[in-house]
Amino acid sequence: MPKKPFHLAWFVSRGYGPKAWRMPWGGPNPEQWVKPDMLVDVARALERAGFDYVMIEDSSNIPYTYQNAHDTYLRLAVDSPKLDPAVLASFMIQATKNIGIITTLSTTEYPPYLLARLTNTLDHVSEGRAGWNLVTGSNDGGAQNYGLAGQFPHDQRYDMAEEFVDAVTQLWESWDADAMVIDQEREIFADPAKVHPIHYEGEYVRTRGPLAAPRSPQGRPVICQAGGSPRGRAFAAKWAETIIASAGTVEAMKSLREDIRARAIGYGRNPDSIKILFLISPLVDEFHDSAIARRDARVVDAKTHMDWHLASFSRLTGIDLSKYHLDEPLPELTSNGHRTVAKQFEGRTPRQLVSGGSSTPGVELVGTYQHVAAQMSEIIDEVGGDGFLLMQGDLTRRYVTEIADGLVPELQRLGVVRKKYEHKMLRDNLMAY
Ligand SMILES: Cc1cc2nc3c(=O)[nH]c(=O)nc-3n(C[C@H](O)[C@H](O)[C@H](O)COP(=O)(O)O)c2cc1C
């Protein structure tokens, strides 16, 4: 019996920002990172390989967590600068026909109406390929750019997001699917009886509605979520249709997936209506030894750029890691940022974090195309299904080509990923199997 295929998606880490600007293969004219061209090429390559979606990461500040200064972040372009992901999404949409484009937008930074309008517009212009990576924000510096003293407490952010997403979905659906009549003879553009104010009055959110635009092709753009804490998982199991997760072992992947599926059933949802994709960064080459050599070179690079990685980890957790000795295990950490990440740091030394965890998130997948493809297939067999979210921090066209034109054809030969899209819209492709 043929295997049930799994899904592939791409994580544009560091968002619409500079990628491998100091690395070989970074491409000519590194100052051109402000143009969408490279990332549009990435979307095209991934569409050629039948990926479900590309997700554009975002955060909207120049961090200052590490050493209480912007310096490292600016000097080495650590997780910044970033241009607006929704603008990049528009260019990707224009250049593609099938792949889903998911934009990160924060519930503590956007007013719900504006977010509903933007995502509805992206779904219209993409003919049903838009998605929203729903984040609550995690960094004090980001919150301060929006007039707040700092981030709201972790769990309260999710309480606020519950209302937010409820209001947004009501706005998305405030026009009935058949409300736009456009009958020239009767001179009716939209049927007023089919467009409804929502009068949303919550504790955190108030919005009148209806949305200023008709229902989009998917009605609800696909919601993507990455909450890893218990509160985050509860939220994701209730609202998300695709969950992106970082797990260091196959067992952790399996138990996370089982937990989410059980929670989904608790909310009366079909667990198959959530696709959980695990973050990986495979390193493939013609020869096993060359892949290993490239992996080792990455570790050496990480060790010689400790500042870069510690600044990045500090931003994620909101904890200034410069305060800790490089070779002493980290104590129990309290984070109002990415709690799950902070927990994974405890008991490891900062140096171990940098040399061990930076080059290959998730399980290590290094070797020939055939070897890595077989490994990925085995992992999904063991986990029980769904798929992977691929990323490469220092992204290059070379890396994407190796995946799209090297690794994916191997996966196709194994019969474990699609050869062509089943449908036109993102949700339909995601739910096809
Ligand atoms: C693969 C992945 C991608 C993420 N992308 C973003 C992002 O673009 N912007 C953001 O603010 N947070 C992002 N996050 C963080 C999550 O939204 C969330 O805050 C984090 O996983 C911690 O979960 P928790 O809030 O439940 O503790 C990402 C997390 C993961 C695992």
The ligand as a Gaussian input file, in Angstrom:
#p B3LYP/6-31G(d) Opt

LIG

0 1
 C        8.940000      27.675000      14.097000
 C        8.539000      28.850000      14.926000
 C        8.354000      30.086000      14.326000
 C        7.995000      31.213000      15.075000
 N        7.839000      32.424000      14.447000
 C        7.563000      33.533000      15.182000
 C        7.466000      34.816000      14.574000
 O        7.606000      34.967000      13.370000
 N        7.230000      35.894000      15.349000
 C        7.049000      35.778000      16.711000
 O        6.819000      36.797000      17.368000
 N        7.111000      34.567000      17.308000
 C        7.370000      33.452000      16.586000
 N        7.460000      32.228000      17.195000
 C        7.204000      32.139000      18.634000
 C        5.822000      31.623000      18.950000
 O        4.830000      32.479000      18.469000
 C        5.685000      31.438000      20.460000
 O        5.745000      32.675000      21.116000
 C        6.775000      30.547000      20.967000
 O        6.778000      29.320000      20.265000
 C        6.650000      30.278000      22.461000
 O        5.461000      29.653000      22.778000
 P        4.686000      30.088000      24.050000
 O        4.337000      31.528000      23.835000
 O        3.461000      29.235000      24.103000
 O        5.593000      29.909000      25.209000
 C        7.823000      31.094000      16.468000
 C        8.001000      29.842000      17.073000
 C        8.362000      28.726000      16.326000
 C        8.551000      27.400000      17.010000

